[in-house]
Amino acid sequence: MASRTILLTGASGFIGHAAARALATLGHTVVGLDVALPEVPIEGVDHLQSGLADVHFLYRLLDERAIDTIVHAGAISGPMLARDNPYLVCETNVVGTIHLMEAARQRKVGRFVFLSSASAFGTTPPAPVPDDAPLRPQDLYGATKGACDLLLQGYRLQYGLDAIALRISNAYGPGRRTRCAVRTMVANALAGKPTHFEWGADQARPYLFIDDAVDAVLAAVSAPPTPQYAYNVSGPDFMPMPAVADAVRSVIPGAEITFEPGVDSLGYRREALDLRAAARDLGFAPKVSVAEGIRRYAEWMNRRDATPVRPQ
């Protein structure tokens, strides 16, 4: 991969922080932008503290740093956040993205990678869900991701912005701080606590381990021009939630995890995503199974715990 000068927004967040580290390790010049500085700075990443509201700052930044690639991972990142402040969610996710896309257009940035979400689909058609399935979001977060998805397509078709949207699905793993069923199951099991969900007995998820999410970002940064603008990104398994619990028990024997039928109050029904276009155009193929991801996640949690429980 040729060396690039990359502006990465959301560089203190879950996927953004991991992607910034990986890009810097590959020898790229990375400028990390976020409203908060990371708890653990990354060697080789120049961390700046700012949002996306100041368009003049963005233009200066692109000019002064000679940015040729943008990875836009910054957002209010999930339907569980700022639920009582929809204006803030729209301002941050939609208006902030417009500011960044317009700056990229004006300064002729070479590649714009946007971390969208499978939430933009809402309740999906039957599997495998194609990349061009209708966007029918069922919450405001999904609507903001879908809106940015379509705006990105407009900038690509009308103005020639070399843009790629990655529809990230159910990401989990080390570094995630927001609500996540896998994190809850693993953390409770390690602590010897039971977990009960009032949903999930008849639901499944296309979980995506953080390492595979980062691989998708790296693939989108380095890919040649693509024939389409949006790509599904998920892990290799589409797994019923009780089977996810079984995977936790295989790592932490005796884990007490129970479910009731129904859909998560913050969610909707998911189906398996079609990943063939991502493999064809980006060279992306997920590698980490749910069982392996849970094992790695539990080991990471153990390293952070003073009284670890040994995964089996």
Buried (B, 14 or more C-beta within 10 A) or exposed (E): EEEBBBBBBBBBBBBBBBBBBBBBEBEBBBBBBBBEEBEEBBEBBBBBEEBBEEBEBBBEBBEEBEBBBBBBBBBBBBBBBBEEEBEEBBBBBBEBBBBBBBBBBEBEBEBBBBBBBBBBBBEBEEBBBBBEBEBBBBBBBBBBBBBBBBBBBBBBEEEEBBBBBBBBBBBBBBBBEEEBBBBBBBBBBBEEEEBEBEBBBBBBBBBBBBBBBBBBBBBBBBBEEBEBBBBBBBBBBBBBBBBBBBBBBBBBEEBBBEBEEEBBEBBBEBBBBBBBBBBEBBBBBBEBBBBBBBBBBBBBBBEEEEEEBEBE
